[in-house]
């Protein structure tokens, strides 16, 4: 939707959130939306669930065990998990002992989504040489501006003077 509207990627909150809310209402799951809502009416808020260091290995089973322990501690059920977004790593997506496989044993109805940023990164690797060169130049320019505080402030000021709605850039980093 963002690409079709030809808007910057950070407009997603204005475009995607209302669409997601409409989908939740259409499916009759408005109670779920209300439980997640706290910043405003008809607004689903995404929050960081928890952070824990994995002590030794990072297999799908290890990740699943840690997440399950957290969910059990707060009396949450895997059946309430509607979707899981992953980066496509083998420990997450493998067929035998991956994180997603473990989740599917607890909730076979869960929807598995491959992260949009990772999809875009994979697609950009297959660009035609001319398009790839343009993308590489754009990345170098953005990183040149963002990597130096003075350049970033000058760019911000220039955008303000031009009346631009967006005045900042995001530093590009490779996605694994």
C-alpha positions as CSV (number, residue, x, y, z in Angstrom):
1,X,0.0,0.0,0.0
2,X,2.8,2.4,0.9
3,X,4.6,1.8,-2.4
4,X,1.4,2.2,-4.4
5,X,0.7,5.5,-2.7
6,X,4.2,6.7,-3.5
7,X,4.8,7.9,0.0
8,X,7.8,7.5,2.3
9,X,7.9,4.2,4.2
10,X,7.3,5.9,7.6
11,X,3.8,6.8,6.6
12,X,2.9,3.2,7.4
13,X,1.3,4.2,10.7
14,X,-1.2,6.4,8.9
15,X,-2.0,3.9,6.1
16,X,-1.4,0.4,7.5
17,X,-2.7,0.8,11.1
18,X,-6.2,1.9,10.0
19,X,-6.3,-1.0,7.5
20,X,-5.3,-3.5,10.1
21,X,-7.9,-2.1,12.5
22,X,-10.6,-2.4,9.8
23,X,-9.5,-6.0,9.2
24,X,-9.7,-6.8,12.9
25,X,-13.2,-5.3,13.0
26,X,-14.3,-7.2,9.9
27,X,-13.2,-10.5,11.4
28,X,-15.2,-9.8,14.5
29,X,-12.1,-9.7,16.7
30,X,-12.6,-6.2,18.1
31,X,-12.1,-7.6,21.7
32,X,-8.5,-8.4,20.7
33,X,-8.0,-4.9,19.4
34,X,-9.4,-3.3,22.6
35,X,-7.0,-5.4,24.7
36,X,-4.0,-4.1,22.7
37,X,-5.3,-0.5,22.6
38,X,-4.1,2.1,25.1
39,X,-2.9,5.1,23.2
40,X,-6.2,6.1,21.5
41,X,-9.5,4.9,20.1
42,X,-9.3,2.5,17.2
43,X,-5.5,2.3,17.5
44,X,-3.5,-1.0,17.9
45,X,-0.2,-0.4,19.6
46,X,2.8,-2.6,19.0
47,X,5.0,-3.1,22.0
48,X,8.2,-4.9,22.8
49,X,7.1,-8.0,24.6
50,X,10.3,-9.0,26.5
51,X,14.0,-9.4,26.1
52,X,16.1,-12.3,27.5
53,X,19.6,-13.4,26.8
54,X,19.9,-17.0,25.4
55,X,22.5,-18.6,27.6
56,X,24.1,-21.1,25.2
57,X,22.5,-22.1,21.9
58,X,20.0,-20.3,19.8
59,X,18.0,-23.1,18.3
60,X,14.3,-22.9,17.5
61,X,13.6,-25.0,20.6
62,X,15.7,-22.7,22.8
63,X,13.8,-19.7,21.6
64,X,10.5,-21.4,21.9
65,X,11.3,-22.6,25.4
66,X,12.1,-19.0,26.5
67,X,9.1,-17.5,24.9
68,X,6.8,-20.2,26.4
69,X,8.3,-19.7,29.8
70,X,7.5,-16.0,29.6
71,X,4.0,-16.6,28.3
72,X,3.3,-19.2,31.1
73,X,4.7,-16.7,33.7
74,X,2.0,-14.2,32.8
75,X,-0.8,-16.8,32.1
76,X,-0.8,-16.2,28.4
77,X,-1.8,-18.9,25.9
78,X,-0.3,-19.7,22.5
79,X,-3.8,-20.1,21.2
80,X,-4.1,-16.3,21.4
81,X,-1.1,-15.8,19.1
82,X,-2.5,-14.8,15.7
83,X,0.7,-14.4,13.7
84,X,4.5,-14.6,14.0
85,X,6.9,-12.5,11.9
86,X,10.3,-14.0,11.4
87,X,13.5,-13.2,9.4
88,X,13.5,-16.6,7.6
89,X,16.6,-18.0,9.5
90,X,16.8,-21.8,9.7
91,X,16.3,-21.7,13.5
92,X,13.1,-19.8,13.0
93,X,11.7,-21.5,9.9
94,X,13.2,-25.0,9.6
95,X,11.0,-28.0,9.2
96,X,11.8,-30.1,12.3
97,X,12.8,-28.2,15.4
98,X,12.4,-24.6,14.4
99,X,10.7,-21.9,16.4
100,X,7.8,-21.7,14.0
101,X,7.3,-25.5,14.0
102,X,7.2,-25.5,17.8
103,X,4.6,-22.8,17.7
104,X,2.5,-24.7,15.2
105,X,2.4,-27.6,17.6
106,X,0.8,-25.3,20.2
107,X,-1.4,-23.4,17.8
108,X,-1.8,-24.8,14.3
109,X,-3.8,-21.8,13.2
110,X,-1.0,-19.3,13.7
111,X,-0.1,-17.3,10.6
112,X,3.6,-17.1,9.7
113,X,4.9,-14.0,8.0
114,X,8.3,-13.3,6.5
115,X,9.5,-9.9,7.6
116,X,8.8,-7.2,5.0
117,X,12.3,-5.6,5.4
118,X,13.9,-8.9,4.8
119,X,11.7,-9.5,1.7
120,X,12.7,-6.1,0.3
121,X,16.4,-6.8,1.0
122,X,16.2,-10.2,-0.8
123,X,14.4,-8.6,-3.8
124,X,17.0,-5.8,-4.0
125,X,19.7,-8.4,-4.5
126,X,18.1,-9.5,-7.8
127,X,17.8,-6.0,-9.3
128,X,19.1,-5.3,-12.8
129,X,22.6,-3.9,-12.7
130,X,21.4,-0.4,-13.7
131,X,18.8,-0.3,-10.9
132,X,21.2,-1.8,-8.4
133,X,23.8,1.0,-9.2
134,X,21.1,3.7,-8.6
135,X,20.1,2.0,-5.3
136,X,23.7,1.8,-4.2
137,X,24.3,5.5,-5.0
138,X,21.2,6.4,-3.0
139,X,22.3,4.3,-0.1
140,X,25.8,6.0,-0.2
141,X,24.2,9.5,-0.2
142,X,21.8,8.7,2.6
143,X,24.6,7.2,4.8
144,X,26.9,10.1,4.0
145,X,24.3,12.5,5.3
146,X,23.3,10.4,8.4
147,X,26.8,9.4,9.4
148,X,27.9,13.0,10.0
149,X,26.0,15.1,12.5
150,X,26.7,18.3,10.7
151,X,25.4,16.9,7.4
152,X,22.3,15.6,9.1
153,X,21.5,19.0,10.6
154,X,22.1,20.8,7.3
155,X,19.8,18.3,5.5
156,X,17.1,18.7,8.2
157,X,17.3,22.5,7.9
158,X,17.2,22.4,4.1
159,X,14.1,20.2,4.2
160,X,12.4,22.6,6.7
161,X,13.2,25.6,4.3
162,X,11.7,23.7,1.4
163,X,8.5,22.9,3.4
164,X,9.0,19.2,3.3
165,X,6.8,17.1,5.5
166,X,9.6,14.6,6.2
167,X,12.9,16.1,7.3
168,X,15.0,13.2,8.5
169,X,16.6,10.2,6.8
170,X,17.1,6.7,8.2
171,X,20.6,5.3,8.2
172,X,20.8,2.3,5.9
173,X,22.3,-0.9,7.2
174,X,22.3,-4.3,5.6
175,X,19.7,-6.8,6.7
176,X,21.0,-10.4,7.2
